[in-house]
C-alpha cells in the first residue's frame, strides 16, 4: 500500500512511503520508501528514508 509522499530536493523529486495497513491501529506500517522523479516515474529500488534522501541529493548534484 502506498502512503504519504514527501517532497525532497529542489527539482521536484518525491519520496513515497510503501508498507501495509496495520489492522489494529489503522496506521500504515512503512516497510520502505520509493523515489519518484519530477515526471512521476519511480526509480528502481526500495530505500530507507535516509537512502532515499541521499539518492535524490546525488541525482540533483549530478544534474539528473
CHARMM-style PDB file with segment names, atoms N, HN, CA, C and O in Angstrom:
ATOM      1  N   UNK     1       0.846  -1.162   0.000  1.00  0.00      PROA
ATOM      2  CA  UNK     1       0.000   0.000   0.000  1.00  0.00      PROA
ATOM      3  C   UNK     1       0.898   1.234   0.000  1.00  0.00      PROA
ATOM      4  O   UNK     1       1.916   1.269   0.692  1.00  0.00      PROA
ATOM      5  N   UNK     2       0.525   2.223  -0.762  1.00  0.00      PROA
ATOM      6  HN  UNK     2      -0.301   2.195  -1.324  1.00  0.00      PROA
ATOM      7  CA  UNK     2       1.248   3.481  -0.838  1.00  0.00      PROA
ATOM      8  C   UNK     2       0.730   4.417   0.248  1.00  0.00      PROA
ATOM      9  O   UNK     2      -0.475   4.509   0.486  1.00  0.00      PROA
ATOM     10  N   UNK     3       1.655   5.106   0.897  1.00  0.00      PROA
ATOM     11  HN  UNK     3       2.633   5.031   0.704  1.00  0.00      PROA
ATOM     12  CA  UNK     3       1.289   6.061   1.942  1.00  0.00      PROA
ATOM     13  C   UNK     3       1.533   7.481   1.466  1.00  0.00      PROA
ATOM     14  O   UNK     3       1.240   7.829   0.322  1.00  0.00      PROA
ATOM     15  N   UNK     4       2.064   8.282   2.345  1.00  0.00      PROA
ATOM     16  HN  UNK     4       2.303   7.999   3.274  1.00  0.00      PROA
ATOM     17  CA  UNK     4       2.320   9.691   2.061  1.00  0.00      PROA
ATOM     18  C   UNK     4       3.490   9.870   1.112  1.00  0.00      PROA
ATOM     19  O   UNK     4       4.386   9.029   1.034  1.00  0.00      PROA
ATOM     20  N   UNK     5       3.463  10.973   0.399  1.00  0.00      PROA
ATOM     21  HN  UNK     5       2.735  11.656   0.462  1.00  0.00      PROA
ATOM     22  CA  UNK     5       4.589  11.391  -0.428  1.00  0.00      PROA
ATOM     23  C   UNK     5       5.237  12.589   0.255  1.00  0.00      PROA
ATOM     24  O   UNK     5       4.551  13.460   0.792  1.00  0.00      PROA
ATOM     25  N   UNK     6       6.559  12.621   0.227  1.00  0.00      PROA
ATOM     26  HN  UNK     6       7.115  11.914  -0.210  1.00  0.00      PROA
ATOM     27  CA  UNK     6       7.323  13.693   0.846  1.00  0.00      PROA
ATOM     28  C   UNK     6       8.124  14.373  -0.252  1.00  0.00      PROA
ATOM     29  O   UNK     6       8.940  13.725  -0.907  1.00  0.00      PROA
ATOM     30  N   UNK     7       7.908  15.661  -0.465  1.00  0.00      PROA
ATOM     31  HN  UNK     7       7.245  16.187   0.067  1.00  0.00      PROA
ATOM     32  CA  UNK     7       8.713  16.400  -1.439  1.00  0.00      PROA
ATOM     33  C   UNK     7      10.126  16.512  -0.889  1.00  0.00      PROA
ATOM     34  O   UNK     7      10.316  16.813   0.290  1.00  0.00      PROA
ATOM     35  N   UNK     8      11.136  16.266  -1.757  1.00  0.00      PROA
ATOM     36  HN  UNK     8      10.981  16.021  -2.714  1.00  0.00      PROA
ATOM     37  CA  UNK     8      12.519  16.356  -1.303  1.00  0.00      PROA
ATOM     38  C   UNK     8      13.373  16.937  -2.413  1.00  0.00      PROA
ATOM     39  O   UNK     8      13.161  16.643  -3.590  1.00  0.00      PROA
ATOM     40  N   UNK     9      14.325  17.750  -2.042  1.00  0.00      PROA
ATOM     41  HN  UNK     9      14.497  17.989  -1.086  1.00  0.00      PROA
ATOM     42  CA  UNK     9      15.226  18.363  -3.006  1.00  0.00      PROA
ATOM     43  C   UNK     9      14.646  19.642  -3.576  1.00  0.00      PROA
ATOM     44  O   UNK     9      13.645  20.171  -3.093  1.00  0.00      PROA
ATOM     45  N   UNK    10      15.304  20.121  -4.613  1.00  0.00      PROA
ATOM     46  HN  UNK    10      16.118  19.692  -5.005  1.00  0.00      PROA
ATOM     47  CA  UNK    10      14.943  21.411  -5.206  1.00  0.00      PROA
ATOM     48  C   UNK    10      14.280  21.302  -6.577  1.00  0.00      PROA
ATOM     49  O   UNK    10      13.843  22.309  -7.136  1.00  0.00      PROA
ATOM     50  N   UNK    11      14.201  20.081  -7.124  1.00  0.00      PROA
ATOM     51  HN  UNK    11      14.555  19.263  -6.670  1.00  0.00      PROA
ATOM     52  CA  UNK    11      13.748  19.965  -8.509  1.00  0.00      PROA
ATOM     53  C   UNK    11      12.502  19.111  -8.699  1.00  0.00      PROA
ATOM     54  O   UNK    11      12.180  18.745  -9.829  1.00  0.00      PROA
ATOM     55  N   UNK    12      11.791  18.783  -7.617  1.00  0.00      PROA
ATOM     56  HN  UNK    12      12.053  19.081  -6.699  1.00  0.00      PROA
ATOM     57  CA  UNK    12      10.509  18.095  -7.766  1.00  0.00      PROA
ATOM     58  C   UNK    12      10.496  16.611  -7.500  1.00  0.00      PROA
ATOM     59  O   UNK    12       9.511  15.948  -7.826  1.00  0.00      PROA
ATOM     60  N   UNK    13      11.555  16.055  -6.917  1.00  0.00      PROA
ATOM     61  HN  UNK    13      12.355  16.594  -6.652  1.00  0.00      PROA
ATOM     62  CA  UNK    13      11.553  14.636  -6.560  1.00  0.00      PROA
ATOM     63  C   UNK    13      10.641  14.401  -5.360  1.00  0.00      PROA
ATOM     64  O   UNK    13      10.403  15.307  -4.561  1.00  0.00      PROA
ATOM     65  N   UNK    14      10.132  13.172  -5.244  1.00  0.00      PROA
ATOM     66  HN  UNK    14      10.325  12.437  -5.893  1.00  0.00      PROA
ATOM     67  CA  UNK    14       9.284  12.788  -4.114  1.00  0.00      PROA
ATOM     68  C   UNK    14       9.762  11.472  -3.521  1.00  0.00      PROA
ATOM     69  O   UNK    14      10.266  10.596  -4.224  1.00  0.00      PROA
ATOM     70  N   UNK    15       9.593  11.356  -2.222  1.00  0.00      PROA
ATOM     71  HN  UNK    15       9.184  12.068  -1.651  1.00  0.00      PROA
ATOM     72  CA  UNK    15       9.840  10.114  -1.508  1.00  0.00      PROA
ATOM     73  C   UNK    15       8.470   9.587  -1.098  1.00  0.00      PROA
ATOM     74  O   UNK    15       7.680  10.309  -0.489  1.00  0.00      PROA
ATOM     75  N   UNK    16       8.190   8.328  -1.432  1.00  0.00      PROA
ATOM     76  HN  UNK    16       8.832   7.742  -1.926  1.00  0.00      PROA
ATOM     77  CA  UNK    16       6.862   7.760  -1.221  1.00  0.00      PROA
ATOM     78  C   UNK    16       6.948   6.584  -0.250  1.00  0.00      PROA
ATOM     79  O   UNK    16       7.755   5.672  -0.426  1.00  0.00      PROA
ATOM     80  N   UNK    17       6.099   6.625   0.776  1.00  0.00      PROA
ATOM     81  HN  UNK    17       5.443   7.367   0.918  1.00  0.00      PROA
ATOM     82  CA  UNK    17       6.040   5.521   1.732  1.00  0.00      PROA
ATOM     83  C   UNK    17       5.359   4.315   1.088  1.00  0.00      PROA
ATOM     84  O   UNK    17       4.412   4.459   0.315  1.00  0.00      PROA
ATOM     85  N   UNK    18       5.857   3.124   1.420  1.00  0.00      PROA
ATOM     86  HN  UNK    18       6.626   3.006   2.049  1.00  0.00      PROA
ATOM     87  CA  UNK    18       5.193   1.910   0.974  1.00  0.00      PROA
ATOM     88  C   UNK    18       5.223   0.910   2.128  1.00  0.00      PROA
ATOM     89  O   UNK    18       6.262   0.703   2.755  1.00  0.00      PROA
ATOM     90  N   UNK    19       4.085   0.298   2.399  1.00  0.00      PROA
ATOM     91  HN  UNK    19       3.241   0.466   1.890  1.00  0.00      PROA
ATOM     92  CA  UNK    19       4.007  -0.649   3.501  1.00  0.00      PROA
ATOM     93  C   UNK    19       2.659  -1.325   3.546  1.00  0.00      PROA
ATOM     94  O   UNK    19       1.997  -1.500   2.523  1.00  0.00      PROA
ATOM     95  N   UNK    20       2.257  -1.706   4.760  1.00  0.00      PROA
ATOM     96  HN  UNK    20       2.795  -1.564   5.591  1.00  0.00      PROA
ATOM     97  CA  UNK    20       0.991  -2.406   4.960  1.00  0.00      PROA
ATOM     98  C   UNK    20       0.164  -1.690   6.018  1.00  0.00      PROA
ATOM     99  O   UNK    20       0.699  -1.099   6.956  1.00  0.00      PROA
ATOM    100  N   UNK    21      -1.129  -1.755   5.848  1.00  0.00      PROA
ATOM    101  HN  UNK    21      -1.564  -2.234   5.086  1.00  0.00      PROA
ATOM    102  CA  UNK    21      -2.040  -1.190   6.828  1.00  0.00      PROA
ATOM    103  C   UNK    21      -2.110  -2.103   8.044  1.00  0.00      PROA
ATOM    104  O   UNK    21      -2.387  -3.296   7.917  1.00  0.00      PROA
ATOM    105  N   UNK    22      -1.862  -1.546   9.210  1.00  0.00      PROA
ATOM    106  HN  UNK    22      -1.637  -0.577   9.313  1.00  0.00      PROA
ATOM    107  CA  UNK    22      -1.959  -2.290  10.461  1.00  0.00      PROA
ATOM    108  C   UNK    22      -3.439  -2.332  10.838  1.00  0.00      PROA
ATOM    109  O   UNK    22      -4.035  -1.291  11.115  1.00  0.00      PROA
ATOM    110  N   UNK    23      -4.022  -3.497  10.853  1.00  0.00      PROA
ATOM    111  HN  UNK    23      -3.538  -4.342  10.628  1.00  0.00      PROA
ATOM    112  CA  UNK    23      -5.470  -3.622  11.088  1.00  0.00      PROA
ATOM    113  C   UNK    23      -5.878  -3.307  12.520  1.00  0.00      PROA
ATOM    114  O   UNK    23      -7.055  -3.071  12.791  1.00  0.00      PROA
ATOM    115  N   UNK    24      -4.926  -3.300  13.429  1.00  0.00      PROA
ATOM    116  HN  UNK    24      -3.969  -3.491  13.208  1.00  0.00      PROA
ATOM    117  CA  UNK    24      -5.260  -2.979  14.814  1.00  0.00      PROA
ATOM    118  C   UNK    24      -5.201  -1.485  15.087  1.00  0.00      PROA
ATOM    119  O   UNK    24      -6.006  -0.958  15.855  1.00  0.00      PROA
ATOM    120  N   UNK    25      -4.243  -0.795  14.456  1.00  0.00      PROA
ATOM    121  HN  UNK    25      -3.589  -1.222  13.832  1.00  0.00      PROA
ATOM    122  CA  UNK    25      -4.099   0.645  14.709  1.00  0.00      PROA
ATOM    123  C   UNK    25      -4.614   1.501  13.564  1.00  0.00      PROA
ATOM    124  O   UNK    25      -4.767   2.711  13.730  1.00  0.00      PROA
ATOM    125  N   UNK    26      -4.884   0.909  12.412  1.00  0.00      PROA
ATOM    126  HN  UNK    26      -4.760  -0.074  12.278  1.00  0.00      PROA
ATOM    127  CA  UNK    26      -5.285   1.603  11.188  1.00  0.00      PROA
ATOM    128  C   UNK    26      -4.214   2.579  10.705  1.00  0.00      PROA
ATOM    129  O   UNK    26      -4.507   3.511   9.957  1.00  0.00      PROA
ATOM    130  N   UNK    27      -2.983   2.361  11.133  1.00  0.00      PROA
ATOM    131  HN  UNK    27      -2.745   1.603  11.741  1.00  0.00      PROA
ATOM    132  CA  UNK    27      -1.855   3.174  10.677  1.00  0.00      PROA
ATOM    133  C   UNK    27      -1.073   2.375   9.635  1.00  0.00      PROA
ATOM    134  O   UNK    27      -1.143   1.146   9.599  1.00  0.00      PROA
ATOM    135  N   UNK    28      -0.343   3.073   8.806  1.00  0.00      PROA
ATOM    136  HN  UNK    28      -0.286   4.071   8.835  1.00  0.00      PROA
ATOM    137  CA  UNK    28       0.493   2.409   7.812  1.00  0.00      PROA
ATOM    138  C   UNK    28       1.807   2.017   8.470  1.00  0.00      PROA
ATOM    139  O   UNK    28       2.507   2.872   9.013  1.00  0.00      PROA
ATOM    140  N   UNK    29       2.144   0.746   8.427  1.00  0.00      PROA
ATOM    141  HN  UNK    29       1.575   0.052   7.985  1.00  0.00      PROA
ATOM    142  CA  UNK    29       3.453   0.274   8.868  1.00  0.00      PROA
ATOM    143  C   UNK    29       4.373   0.361   7.653  1.00  0.00      PROA
ATOM    144  O   UNK    29       4.300  -0.473   6.751  1.00  0.00      PROA
ATOM    145  N   UNK    30       5.237   1.375   7.635  1.00  0.00      PROA
ATOM    146  HN  UNK    30       5.295   2.052   8.368  1.00  0.00      PROA
ATOM    147  CA  UNK    30       6.106   1.621   6.484  1.00  0.00      PROA
ATOM    148  C   UNK    30       7.214   0.574   6.460  1.00  0.00      PROA
ATOM    149  O   UNK    30       7.919   0.383   7.451  1.00  0.00      PROA
ATOM    150  N   UNK    31       7.365  -0.105   5.317  1.00  0.00      PROA
ATOM    151  HN  UNK    31       6.793   0.050   4.511  1.00  0.00      PROA
ATOM    152  CA  UNK    31       8.407  -1.107   5.145  1.00  0.00      PROA
ATOM    153  C   UNK    31       9.630  -0.519   4.450  1.00  0.00      PROA
ATOM    154  O   UNK    31      10.762  -0.893   4.757  1.00  0.00      PROA
ATOM    155  N   UNK    32       9.402   0.403   3.511  1.00  0.00      PROA
ATOM    156  HN  UNK    32       8.483   0.707   3.261  1.00  0.00      PROA
ATOM    157  CA  UNK    32      10.479   1.020   2.755  1.00  0.00      PROA
ATOM    158  C   UNK    32       9.915   2.244   2.022  1.00  0.00      PROA
ATOM    159  O   UNK    32       8.730   2.565   2.120  1.00  0.00      PROA
ATOM    160  N   UNK    33      10.796   2.902   1.295  1.00  0.00      PROA
ATOM    161  HN  UNK    33      11.758   2.641   1.215  1.00  0.00      PROA
ATOM    162  CA  UNK    33      10.416   4.115   0.571  1.00  0.00      PROA
ATOM    163  C   UNK    33      10.788   3.976  -0.895  1.00  0.00      PROA
ATOM    164  O   UNK    33      11.759   3.301  -1.239  1.00  0.00      PROA
ATOM    165  N   UNK    34      10.017   4.614  -1.748  1.00  0.00      PROA
ATOM    166  HN  UNK    34       9.229   5.162  -1.469  1.00  0.00      PROA
ATOM    167  CA  UNK    34      10.273   4.678  -3.178  1.00  0.00      PROA
ATOM    168  C   UNK    34      10.668   6.107  -3.518  1.00  0.00      PROA
ATOM    169  O   UNK    34      10.324   7.039  -2.790  1.00  0.00      PROA
ATOM    170  N   UNK    35      11.386   6.281  -4.617  1.00  0.00      PROA
ATOM    171  HN  UNK    35      11.665   5.524  -5.208  1.00  0.00      PROA
ATOM    172  CA  UNK    35      11.758   7.614  -5.081  1.00  0.00      PROA
ATOM    173  C   UNK    35      11.110   7.842  -6.440  1.00  0.00      PROA
ATOM    174  O   UNK    35      11.239   7.019  -7.346  1.00  0.00      PROA
ATOM    175  N   UNK    36      10.417   8.962  -6.570  1.00  0.00      PROA
ATOM    176  HN  UNK    36      10.313   9.630  -5.834  1.00  0.00      PROA
ATOM    177  CA  UNK    36       9.769   9.317  -7.837  1.00  0.00      PROA
ATOM    178  C   UNK    36      10.426  10.557  -8.427  1.00  0.00      PROA
ATOM    179  O   UNK    36      10.691  11.542  -7.737  1.00  0.00      PROA
ATOM    180  N   UNK    37      10.679  10.471  -9.724  1.00  0.00      PROA
ATOM    181  HN  UNK    37      10.464   9.671 -10.285  1.00  0.00      PROA
ATOM    182  CA  UNK    37      11.227  11.621 -10.455  1.00  0.00      PROA
ATOM    183  C   UNK    37      10.161  12.713 -10.554  1.00  0.00      PROA
ATOM    184  O   UNK    37       8.985  12.460 -10.295  1.00  0.00      PROA
ATOM    185  N   UNK    38      10.571  13.919 -10.925  1.00  0.00      PROA
ATOM    186  HN  UNK    38      11.526  14.125 -11.135  1.00  0.00      PROA
ATOM    187  CA  UNK    38       9.591  15.004 -11.096  1.00  0.00      PROA
ATOM    188  C   UNK    38       8.478  14.679 -12.094  1.00  0.00      PROA
ATOM    189  O   UNK    38       7.377  15.219 -11.984  1.00  0.00      PROA
ATOM    190  N   UNK    39       8.754  13.792 -13.077  1.00  0.00      PROA
ATOM    191  HN  UNK    39       9.648  13.353 -13.166  1.00  0.00      PROA
ATOM    192  CA  UNK    39       7.733  13.437 -14.057  1.00  0.00      PROA
ATOM    193  C   UNK    39       6.804  12.329 -13.567  1.00  0.00      PROA
ATOM    194  O   UNK    39       5.895  11.918 -14.288  1.00  0.00      PROA
ATOM    195  N   UNK    40       7.029  11.838 -12.332  1.00  0.00      PROA
ATOM    196  HN  UNK    40       7.768  12.171 -11.746  1.00  0.00      PROA
ATOM    197  CA  UNK    40       6.167  10.812 -11.753  1.00  0.00      PROA
ATOM    198  C   UNK    40       6.678   9.388 -11.886  1.00  0.00      PROA
ATOM    199  O   UNK    40       6.128   8.487 -11.252  1.00  0.00      PROA
ATOM    200  N   UNK    41       7.698   9.155 -12.678  1.00  0.00      PROA
ATOM    201  HN  UNK    41       8.144   9.887 -13.193  1.00  0.00      PROA
ATOM    202  CA  UNK    41       8.254   7.805 -12.827  1.00  0.00      PROA
ATOM    203  C   UNK    41       9.047   7.426 -11.583  1.00  0.00      PROA
ATOM    204  O   UNK    41       9.831   8.219 -11.062  1.00  0.00      PROA
ATOM    205  N   UNK    42       8.826   6.190 -11.115  1.00  0.00      PROA
ATOM    206  HN  UNK    42       8.189   5.546 -11.538  1.00  0.00      PROA
ATOM    207  CA  UNK    42       9.594   5.698  -9.972  1.00  0.00      PROA
ATOM    208  C   UNK    42      10.973   5.249 -10.419  1.00  0.00      PROA
ATOM    209  O   UNK    42      11.128   4.665 -11.492  1.00  0.00      PROA
ATOM    210  N   UNK    43      11.969   5.521  -9.597  1.00  0.00      PROA
ATOM    211  HN  UNK    43      11.843   5.996  -8.725  1.00  0.00      PROA
ATOM    212  CA  UNK    43      13.299   4.965  -9.812  1.00  0.00      PROA
ATOM    213  C   UNK    43      13.269   3.509  -9.372  1.00  0.00      PROA
ATOM    214  O   UNK    43      12.478   3.149  -8.500  1.00  0.00      PROA
ATOM    215  N   UNK    44      14.108   2.670  -9.954  1.00  0.00      PROA
ATOM    216  HN  UNK    44      14.750   2.962 -10.663  1.00  0.00      PROA
ATOM    217  CA  UNK    44      14.154   1.281  -9.492  1.00  0.00      PROA
ATOM    218  C   UNK    44      14.711   1.205  -8.071  1.00  0.00      PROA
ATOM    219  O   UNK    44      15.588   1.984  -7.699  1.00  0.00      PROA
ATOM    220  N   UNK    45      14.209   0.285  -7.303  1.00  0.00      PROA
ATOM    221  HN  UNK    45      13.497  -0.348  -7.606  1.00  0.00      PROA
ATOM    222  CA  UNK    45      14.737   0.038  -5.976  1.00  0.00      PROA
ATOM    223  C   UNK    45      13.823   0.487  -4.859  1.00  0.00      PROA
ATOM    224  O   UNK    45      12.869   1.242  -5.049  1.00  0.00      PROA
ATOM    225  N   UNK    46      14.163  -0.016  -3.683  1.00  0.00      PROA
ATOM    226  HN  UNK    46      14.938  -0.629  -3.530  1.00  0.00      PROA
ATOM    227  CA  UNK    46      13.475   0.353  -2.447  1.00  0.00      PROA
ATOM    228  C   UNK    46      14.539   0.861  -1.500  1.00  0.00      PROA
ATOM    229  O   UNK    46      15.663   0.358  -1.502  1.00  0.00      PROA
ATOM    230  N   UNK    47      14.201   1.852  -0.689  1.00  0.00      PROA
ATOM    231  HN  UNK    47      13.288   2.260  -0.688  1.00  0.00      PROA
ATOM    232  CA  UNK    47      15.191   2.553   0.107  1.00  0.00      PROA
ATOM    233  C   UNK    47      14.711   2.759   1.539  1.00  0.00      PROA
ATOM    234  O   UNK    47      13.512   2.726   1.816  1.00  0.00      PROA
ATOM    235  N   UNK    48      15.672   2.975   2.449  1.00  0.00      PROA
ATOM    236  HN  UNK    48      16.646   3.002   2.224  1.00  0.00      PROA
ATOM    237  CA  UNK    48      15.317   3.540   3.752  1.00  0.00      PROA
ATOM    238  C   UNK    48      15.066   5.021   3.497  1.00  0.00      PROA
ATOM    239  O   UNK    48      15.372   5.520   2.414  1.00  0.00      PROA
ATOM    240  N   UNK    49      14.523   5.718   4.461  1.00  0.00      PROA
ATOM    241  HN  UNK    49      14.274   5.313   5.341  1.00  0.00      PROA
ATOM    242  CA  UNK    49      14.265   7.141   4.276  1.00  0.00      PROA
ATOM    243  C   UNK    49      15.572   7.900   4.023  1.00  0.00      PROA
ATOM    244  O   UNK    49      15.629   8.759   3.143  1.00  0.00      PROA
ATOM    245  N   UNK    50      16.601   7.589   4.777  1.00  0.00      PROA
ATOM    246  HN  UNK    50      16.554   6.891   5.492  1.00  0.00      PROA
ATOM    247  CA  UNK    50      17.890   8.277   4.605  1.00  0.00      PROA
ATOM    248  C   UNK    50      18.521   7.947   3.253  1.00  0.00      PROA
ATOM    249  O   UNK    50      19.104   8.826   2.617  1.00  0.00      PROA
ATOM    250  N   UNK    51      18.416   6.710   2.811  1.00  0.00      PROA
ATOM    251  HN  UNK    51      17.942   5.996   3.327  1.00  0.00      PROA
ATOM    252  CA  UNK    51      18.935   6.336   1.497  1.00  0.00      PROA
ATOM    253  C   UNK    51      18.201   7.082   0.385  1.00  0.00      PROA
ATOM    254  O   UNK    51      18.823   7.530  -0.579  1.00  0.00      PROA
ATOM    255  N   UNK    52      16.890   7.216   0.517  1.00  0.00      PROA
ATOM    256  HN  UNK    52      16.385   6.852   1.300  1.00  0.00      PROA
ATOM    257  CA  UNK    52      16.093   7.929  -0.484  1.00  0.00      PROA
ATOM    258  C   UNK    52      16.511   9.397  -0.564  1.00  0.00      PROA
ATOM    259  O   UNK    52      16.642   9.950  -1.655  1.00  0.00      PROA
ATOM    260  N   UNK    53      16.717  10.016   0.579  1.00  0.00      PROA
ATOM    261  HN  UNK    53      16.611   9.566   1.466  1.00  0.00      PROA
ATOM    262  CA  UNK    53      17.159  11.420   0.603  1.00  0.00      PROA
ATOM    263  C   UNK    53      18.512  11.567  -0.077  1.00  0.00      PROA
ATOM    264  O   UNK    53      18.704  12.466  -0.896  1.00  0.00      PROA
ATOM    265  N   UNK    54      19.454  10.685   0.259  1.00  0.00      PROA
ATOM    266  HN  UNK    54      19.298   9.955   0.924  1.00  0.00      PROA
ATOM    267  CA  UNK    54      20.791  10.740  -0.343  1.00  0.00      PROA
ATOM    268  C   UNK    54      20.741  10.480  -1.842  1.00  0.00      PROA
ATOM    269  O   UNK    54      21.481  11.107  -2.599  1.00  0.00      PROA
ATOM    270  N   UNK    55      19.881   9.566  -2.284  1.00  0.00      PROA
ATOM    271  HN  UNK    55      19.279   9.056  -1.669  1.00  0.00      PROA
ATOM    272  CA  UNK    55      19.737   9.264  -3.709  1.00  0.00      PROA
ATOM    273  C   UNK    55      19.285  10.501  -4.480  1.00  0.00      PROA
ATOM    274  O   UNK    55      19.837  10.823  -5.532  1.00  0.00      PROA
ATOM    275  N   UNK    56      18.284  11.186  -3.951  1.00  0.00      PROA
ATOM    276  HN  UNK    56      17.836  10.925  -3.096  1.00  0.00      PROA
ATOM    277  CA  UNK    56      17.783  12.398  -4.606  1.00  0.00      PROA
ATOM    278  C   UNK    56      18.857  13.477  -4.627  1.00  0.00      PROA
ATOM    279  O   UNK    56      19.057  14.133  -5.649  1.00  0.00      PROA
ATOM    280  N   UNK    57      19.545  13.665  -3.513  1.00  0.00      PROA
ATOM    281  HN  UNK    57      19.382  13.133  -2.682  1.00  0.00      PROA
ATOM    282  CA  UNK    57      20.588  14.683  -3.448  1.00  0.00      PROA
ATOM    283  C   UNK    57      21.705  14.374  -4.447  1.00  0.00      PROA
ATOM    284  O   UNK    57      22.239  15.285  -5.081  1.00  0.00      PROA
ATOM    285  N   UNK    58      22.061  13.087  -4.590  1.00  0.00      PROA
ATOM    286  HN  UNK    58      21.628  12.347  -4.075  1.00  0.00      PROA
ATOM    287  CA  UNK    58      23.091  12.706  -5.570  1.00  0.00      PROA
ATOM    288  C   UNK    58      22.617  12.950  -6.996  1.00  0.00      PROA
ATOM    289  O   UNK    58      23.382  13.438  -7.827  1.00  0.00      PROA
ATOM    290  N   UNK    59      21.373  12.620  -7.285  1.00  0.00      PROA
ATOM    291  HN  UNK    59      20.751  12.224  -6.610  1.00  0.00      PROA
ATOM    292  CA  UNK    59      20.832  12.852  -8.629  1.00  0.00      PROA
ATOM    293  C   UNK    59      20.807  14.340  -8.971  1.00  0.00      PROA
ATOM    294  O   UNK    59      21.151  14.729 -10.087  1.00  0.00      PROA
ATOM    295  N   UNK    60      20.406  15.157  -8.025  1.00  0.00      PROA
ATOM    296  HN  UNK    60      20.127  14.841  -7.119  1.00  0.00      PROA
ATOM    297  CA  UNK    60      20.371  16.599  -8.264  1.00  0.00      PROA
ATOM    298  C   UNK    60      21.780  17.161  -8.437  1.00  0.00      PROA
ATOM    299  O   UNK    60      21.998  18.032  -9.279  1.00  0.00      PROA
ATOM    300  N   UNK    61      22.733  16.672  -7.653  1.00  0.00      PROA
ATOM    301  HN  UNK    61      22.556  15.964  -6.969  1.00  0.00      PROA
ATOM    302  CA  UNK    61      24.116  17.135  -7.765  1.00  0.00      PROA
ATOM    303  C   UNK    61      24.708  16.775  -9.124  1.00  0.00      PROA
ATOM    304  O   UNK    61      25.534  17.510  -9.665  1.00  0.00      PROA
ATOM    305  N   UNK    62      24.273  15.627  -9.675  1.00  0.00      PROA
ATOM    306  HN  UNK    62      23.602  15.030  -9.235  1.00  0.00      PROA
ATOM    307  CA  UNK    62      24.763  15.167 -10.981  1.00  0.00      PROA
ATOM    308  C   UNK    62      24.017  15.843 -12.142  1.00  0.00      PROA
ATOM    309  O   UNK    62      24.372  15.665 -13.307  1.00  0.00      PROA
ATOM    310  N   UNK    63      22.990  16.612 -11.809  1.00  0.00      PROA
ATOM    311  HN  UNK    63      22.702  16.757 -10.863  1.00  0.00      PROA
ATOM    312  CA  UNK    63      22.229  17.297 -12.853  1.00  0.00      PROA
ATOM    313  C   UNK    63      21.194  16.438 -13.526  1.00  0.00      PROA
ATOM    314  O   UNK    63      20.730  16.762 -14.619  1.00  0.00      PROA
ATOM    315  N   UNK    64      20.819  15.330 -12.880  1.00  0.00      PROA
ATOM    316  HN  UNK    64      21.196  15.067 -11.992  1.00  0.00      PROA
ATOM    317  CA  UNK    64      19.834  14.414 -13.472  1.00  0.00      PROA
ATOM    318  C   UNK    64      18.441  14.796 -13.053  1.00  0.00      PROA
ATOM    319  OT1 UNK    64      17.476  14.144 -13.451  1.00  0.00      PROA
TER     320      UNK     64
END
